Every structure is written in structure tokens, then in C-alpha cells.
Amino acid sequence: MLSNRYLIKLFPLLFVAFIFLAWELLVILTGIKSVILPKPSAVFYELFTKFPLIWPHAVQTLYTTMVGFLGAIVVGVLLGALIGSSRLAYEAFYPVLVGFSSIPKVAVVPIFVLWFGVGTVPAILTSLVISFFPIVVNVATGLATTEPELEDVLRALGAKKRDILLRVGLPRAMPYFFASLKISITLAFVGTVLSETVAANKGIGNVMMVASANYQTALAFSALLLLAVMGVILYGIFALLETRFAGWSQRKNDLALQSH
Amino acid sequence: MTEPFIRFQDVSLRYGGAAGTLAVSGATLDVPEGGFASIVGPSGCGKSTLLKMVSGLVPATTGLVTVAGKPVTGPLGFVGMAFQNPTPLPWYNVLDNVMLPLRIVEPYRSTFRAKYDEYRAKAEALLEVVGLKGFAEKKTWQLSGGMLQRASLCRALIHEPALLLLDEPFGALDAFTREELWGVLQELWMARRPTVMLITHDLAESVLLSETVYVMSARPGRIIHGEDVPFARPRGLDVMYQPDFVEMVHRLRTRIGDARAEGLSVA
């Protein structure tokens, strides 16, 4: 009998397998045209046969997304730290940031293309610009909600603001930070693919656009699938980092498992 | 006469601007260097506020607070504080929590890496004194409230502060742990002689531990009575059952009872 721990880890895989099965059955039973909704078996077939074709594009998308995402982390943490630790910055910058984030990024891509040309740079920039805001919000919130009692422990020792930020504020904000990363990583992919769809000759977005235009729906879906897999892998990496840096905040789950 | 280490001269504090609550009104008291003063009084009379003013966390509205002859304008680097809540930092284990002041305060801060082993040994020795031997590597949520408060005491003492400020540190502890920690505190004080200011609602505790007990009136608090404690050191728990000890506690209790009644009738 498998122990609880393994069952919990296995569950997502089982669930995904179940979804594919249901999807396959749905297509078979309803007789839907493959142009509209291909069978998962057809999608996997396309993926395996066209893999050498798709792979360089996948790498391109992964690369631009990672660069944009890491840039978003740097910008997000810096801005978030500024806004979360200064009342003045909080009041002054937040409205501006919200306004900026409300602009649909699809409108921004052509401007980036105008400035930087077609291809990689607009993709990285779009990815950055679309994904940094949740990080700013969460880091700022984590910092702004730090209990004064925690800060008093250091203040009474004569610690400077910088000390308090580094030793209390930022560690305290880590759970919030990692929560925002989960949102941001998905947004980063959205940004890249958006840019590639509009103005690029490489990347998964480009593959999907070309495939859809040629009614090669199974190919488009296989590109989508690859994208999803990449997203999950990246998510997994950051989930591991989260355990290292914010594990202290999730002791509830640990206790629940131990009670078995 | 030597300058008192802590001096309050007609100090008042009003929270929240000109229309706010007057928490402390015209408090005057002295604590000599190496002394041990307790402040007792009815609930909400401003005792914790006095402590915050000494530590520099909150500025006085009027009057003068001086420590070591200098007016208090902000947090001082030679203070150890223990609050009612132990407030451990949950991302550190117990040892790192205790060693935290060493990362902030000079001269430990700049030599932290170089002398890490020495400082660690110090922290572990302190933990042993308070009865937490072997708990250094534990996570903070693995300790009970009483144990966290003991660790909090260690954190307040690790950097050998000249001034120790304690805000009802034993309030949440059971009677046996409290008695144990009274002994520990007295021991540490007699060994290192920091100047101590203790806020407590436990009169017996104040008489047992301190050189001088000050009684505060109801809000807005001012010091209405100060009494030196005559019992010889070191004071074991037995002294608490001596008639003159009991009498002193009774006297103080009456004073506070009057202060509370006054406060209630004014309100």
C-alpha cells in the first residue's frame, strides 16, 4: 500500500492522465473534426514526429521567458522593497504602477518592435513588463504588513532601516514573494508568446500562429502542450526554492502529514 | 552623588498628537548604575510606555529622559529588551534568534564571522543557564511559550548590554517556570550588573528581584511612590514567606488599590 506522501506526489500525474483520457474519449464520442479539436493521441504523434522542428523554437521561447522573468524578479523586488518600506513611495508610486499595468500588453508590443526591431528583445521586454507587477505588489504587501513587534526587536538594538529590511522585512515577505512568482511565471510565458505571435520569426508563439494559419491544429496543440510542460517545470524549480527560503511559513502542512 | 544611570524628569507622553491620549504625566524617577528598579501599577497606567521611552523607541512629549547622562533621542546600542511576547523570528532557529543582537550591535557585528564559534559558544552557554540546553537547533514553533520567553531573555542578554529592559517578561509563564527564571535573572544580574528596569504586575516578583520598587498611578501615569527593598542578596524564594516581605507586598498592594480606585473615580 503506497504511503500518503507518494500518493500526494502521484496525484497530479494521475489527474493529468485522466484529463487526456477524457479528452480522447470526448473527441471519439462526439466525432469532432480534428481541425477544431484534435485527439490527444494525434497531438502526441505530431509532437514526436515534428520534434526536431519544434525544439529550437521551444528553446527560444524558454530563453526569452527566463531572461524576462529574471529581469522581472530584479525589478519587482527592488520596486517592491522601495514601495513597501517607504510610506512616501507607497503613496506616490502605486497609482502610477497600477495605471501602467492596466495597459494591455498586446498594445505595447508594436511599440517595442518599433524601438528594438523584430524578435528576441521585444519578447524579453514584454515578458518582463507583463510579469513584474505581481512581484512588486506581493513584496510591497509583505513588507508593509510586517508586524511592528518584529521590527521593534531590532529597532531596540539600534538597527538601521537597512538592517531591519534585510533581517526582518524581506525574510518575512518571502512567502508572499514566492506566491507572486507562481503567477508571474505564467504571465512571463504569456508575454513572450504574445510578442512572438505579433512580431517574430522564432519561438513557440510563432509556431502556433503558423500552424493555426495552415489549419494544422494538432501541431498548434502540440506547441501548446510543450509550453505547458515548460511552465510546469519552471514552476517546480521555484517551488523547490520556496521550500528552501519560505518553508518556515508552511508548517501547517507538515503537521497534517505527520498525524497519519 | 554619582549621576543616576536612568533619569526621568517630569516626563509626559501623549499618544496620537495634541488631541490624543495622555499616557504618562509628569513621571520622575532615578535608577542608579547597576541598579534594579521595578515599576508596578494598575493595568494601562503607562508602565510599558516608560520602558519604550528609555529604550528610545518612542520619544517623550515633554520632560527629559536621560540614560548615562545623555538625553535619549533614539534607540541605544547597549540595551537588551524582552517584551511580553517573545516574538521570535520564525525563519531563524532558536540559536540564530538568540545570536541576532550580535549581528546588529558593535563590537560584535564586525567580528561576527571571525569569532562565530566563540559567539555561538556564548549563546549556547546562555541557553543552558536558562534551561534550554539542547534546544539550539530547534525551530521556534517547536518550543512552548515559556521556552520561547527563556530564549527571549537570552537574546536580551547575549550582547552584554549595560541596560536591561524587561516588560512583563514572566507574565505568561506558569508559576514554577517563573520562580526558576527569577533565580536565573537574579543570578545573571548579580554576575554582570546591568542596570535593570522591570515592569511587572506581580508585586511579589518586584519585591523579590529589585532594589527599588516604584508605584505608578492610574492613567495618566505618574510615579506616586518609591520604596527601597531592604532584604539582603542573594534572595532565595524563602524570603517571600517572611513577615516583613509579606507586609511590604501588602503595603504596595494597598497603594495600587488606592491608585486604581482613584483612576476609576476620575474616569
Contacts between the chains, C-beta under 8 A, distances in Angstrom:
chain1	res1	chain2	res2	distance
A	147	B	87	7.8
A	149	B	83	7.1
A	149	B	85	6.4
A	149	B	87	5.0
A	150	B	87	5.9
A	150	B	89	6.7
A	152	B	57	6.3
A	152	B	81	8.0
A	152	B	83	7.4
A	152	B	87	7.8
A	153	B	81	7.7
A	153	B	87	5.7
A	153	B	89	7.4
A	153	B	100	7.4
A	153	B	155	7.9
A	154	B	100	7.7
A	154	B	104	6.2
A	155	B	57	6.0
A	155	B	75	5.6
A	156	B	55	5.1
A	156	B	56	7.8
A	156	B	57	6.1
A	156	B	75	5.8
A	156	B	79	5.9
A	156	B	81	4.4
A	156	B	165	7.8
A	157	B	75	6.9
A	157	B	77	6.8
A	157	B	79	7.1
A	157	B	101	5.3
A	157	B	104	4.7
A	157	B	105	5.4
A	157	B	159	7.7
A	158	B	56	7.9
A	158	B	74	7.5
A	158	B	75	4.3
A	158	B	76	6.1
A	158	B	77	4.2
A	158	B	79	7.7
A	158	B	104	7.2
A	158	B	105	6.8
A	159	B	75	7.7
A	159	B	104	4.7
A	163	B	104	5.9
A	167	B	89	7.8
A	167	B	100	7.5
A	167	B	103	7.1
A	167	B	104	7.6
A	168	B	89	6.8
A	171	B	89	7.3
A	171	B	91	4.5
A	172	B	91	7.7
A	174	B	91	7.4
A	248	B	90	5.0
A	248	B	91	4.8
A	248	B	139	7.1
A	249	B	90	7.2
A	251	B	139	7.8
A	251	B	141	5.7
